[in-house]
Amino acid sequence: MTPRILLIDDDRRLAETVSEYLGEAGFRVVVADDGRTGLERLTREPYDALILDLMLPDMELLRRMIRNLLENARRHGAPPIEVRVNQAQGRAELYVYDHGPGIPEAEREDVFRPFHRFTGARDDREPD
């Protein structure tokens, strides 16, 4: 079965170029030219991979969430960092596996509190 990639980008020329190259490499590429359309497609159909332009104007909150997840994985996890996107029951699911120690069980409910730092969070790492 041909792997399917969802490409979400508002730059049509770039999307066409990327689609062409990926198509030649054996992938089936579906293009959405805005974030809302991309999310709708992602919740309706399964894809093997997602390419997302994080600078889309209608994706600010999603961009912040993804950036925060990836930055936390880089800062507090251990390589390799794996990112997966799945479609389930009309929703998109984003998984970030960072092979780090995780959130202590006693603090897991606190993840929903703004500005909370978990015990053992390491902010003393040197930037890459």
C-alpha positions in Angstrom: 0.0 0.0 0.0 1.3 3.5 -0.9 2.2 5.6 2.2 0.0 8.7 2.5 1.3 12.0 3.7 -0.8 15.0 4.6 1.0 18.3 3.7 -0.5 21.4 5.3 1.0 24.6 3.9 -0.4 27.9 2.6 2.5 28.4 0.1 1.0 26.6 -3.0 4.3 26.7 -4.9 6.2 25.1 -2.1 3.4 22.5 -1.5 3.4 21.6 -5.2 7.2 21.2 -5.3 7.2 19.1 -2.1 4.3 17.0 -3.4 6.0 16.4 -6.7 9.2 15.2 -5.1 7.4 13.0 -2.6 5.2 11.6 -5.3 8.3 10.7 -7.4 9.6 8.9 -4.3 6.5 6.7 -4.1 4.3 8.6 -1.6 0.7 9.7 -2.1 0.5 13.4 -0.9 -2.7 15.1 0.0 -2.4 18.9 0.3 -4.4 21.3 2.5 -3.7 25.0 2.0 -4.8 26.1 5.5 -4.8 24.7 9.0 -8.5 24.3 9.5 -8.8 22.2 6.3 -5.7 20.2 7.2 -7.1 19.4 10.6 -10.5 18.4 9.1 -8.7 16.0 6.7 -6.6 14.6 9.5 -9.6 13.7 11.5 -11.4 12.1 8.6 -8.7 9.9 7.1 -5.6 8.1 8.3 -2.2 9.3 7.2 1.3 7.8 7.6 2.9 11.1 8.1 2.1 14.8 8.5 4.1 17.8 7.2 2.8 20.9 8.8 3.8 24.5 8.2 3.9 25.8 11.8 3.7 29.4 10.6 0.1 29.2 9.3 -1.8 32.2 10.5 -4.8 30.1 11.7 -2.7 27.7 13.7 -1.2 29.8 16.5 -2.5 27.8 19.4 -1.7 24.5 17.8 1.8 25.8 16.9 2.4 26.8 20.6 1.2 23.4 21.8 3.4 21.4 19.4 6.4 23.7 20.1 5.9 23.2 23.8 5.7 19.4 23.5 8.8 19.2 21.3 10.8 21.6 23.5 9.9 19.7 26.6 10.9 16.4 24.9 14.3 17.9 23.9 14.9 19.5 27.3 13.7 16.8 29.6 13.7 13.6 27.6 16.3 11.3 26.1 17.0 10.6 22.4 15.5 9.5 20.1 12.5 11.7 20.1 9.6 10.2 18.1 6.6 12.0 16.9 3.5 10.2 15.6 0.1 11.5 14.4 -2.9 9.2 14.2 -6.5 9.5 13.3 -9.0 7.9 15.7 -12.8 8.4 16.0 -12.8 11.6 14.0 -9.9 13.2 16.0 -6.2 13.7 15.4 -3.9 12.3 18.0 -0.4 13.6 18.4 2.1 11.4 20.3 5.6 12.6 21.4 7.8 9.8 22.8 11.0 11.2 24.4 12.3 8.2 26.4 12.7 10.4 29.4 11.6 9.7 33.0 8.1 11.2 32.6 6.0 13.1 35.0 6.0 11.8 38.5 2.7 10.0 39.2 1.8 12.2 42.1 2.0 15.3 39.9 0.2 14.1 36.8 -3.0 16.1 37.4 -0.9 19.2 37.8 0.0 19.1 34.0 -3.2 21.1 33.4 -2.2 23.9 35.7 -0.5 26.9 33.9 3.2 27.6 34.7 3.6 24.4 36.8 7.2 23.0 37.0 7.5 19.3 37.9 9.9 18.0 40.5 13.2 17.2 38.8 12.5 19.5 35.8 16.0 20.4 34.5 16.2 23.9 33.3 19.9 24.1 33.7 20.8 22.4 30.4 22.9 24.4 28.0 21.0 25.4 24.9 21.9 23.5 21.7 
